[in-house]
Amino acid sequence: GPKMELEQNVSLDDGDSDLSNFLRPCNHRTSNSPPLIPGPAGAVQAAMMQRRTLGSSNTLPTQEFVRRVLQNPHDTDLDFNSDPWVSAVQFLSSSQG
């Protein structure tokens, strides 16, 4: 029947196949940095990694950042305004009291 025909077509002879070469592990890494944490925490992690890489010459002082956020609240990072982040902050605030 059709099942027997499929099994015959699927069986491979290891001597005639380059499958083992095709499936060998890859030793090439595209990045030396660890994978980013999903969600808003990833934005913090990326900022920390960038600061380490670029040094402090390209960083914005905290007071300047706060001033800019107060002047232009719509220009702030949307990750920290997302529902999961806001919910987590609200949960932590309510459980502390």
Long-range contacts (C-beta under 8 A, 24 or more apart in sequence): 39-79, 39-84, 39-85, 40-79, 40-80, 40-82, 40-84, 40-85, 42-79, 43-77, 43-79, 43-80
